[in-house]
Amino acid sequence: MAPAVASRERLRLWLRLLAATNEMERALRRRLREEFDTTLPRFDVLAALDGADGGLSMSELSRRLMVTNGNTTVLVDALEKEGRVRRTVSASDRRSFTVELTESGRAIFERMAAVHADWVCDLLGGLPDEDAAHLSRLLHDARLAIQASADPTREAAG
């Protein structure tokens, strides 16, 4: 393929990935708001904490969510007021906090996660299983290629 054509194809690919991601996110945000009266960022906090036995420090939570510590604080404050998470002072560093799900938070997240998974399957339901699997493999390979290109010294994580 000629360089100019290859370049246009890669730009088109980027725009299609972005458009697909935006459509999916828009639909999930709307459904989370309508069904659970919550936001995608709050759902993401609960999801990160669900997989963390013993909770996460605020810094680690921010890193996993890829947002600033300030944004994480706002989200955790709101979820704490709702009784979904609890913040405790770290035993090893009295200046930092550990955040973990409450029983209520775990229960609502389990319901939300199951429904969320159904929504994702529904939104991608028009894509045949074989095509979905193939696209998933291609996107995985693309992510690894992007990581290698963005930082050649970084070891790509599978």
Protein Blocks (a to p, Z undefined) as FASTA:
>chain_A
ZZklmmmmmmmmmmmmmmmmmmmmmmmmmmmmmmnopafklmmmmmmmmmmghiaafklm
mmmnopafklmmmmmmmmmmnopaccdddfklmkbccddddfklmmmmmmmmmmmmmmmm
mmmmmpcfklmmmmmmmmmmmmmmmmmmmmmmbccdZZ
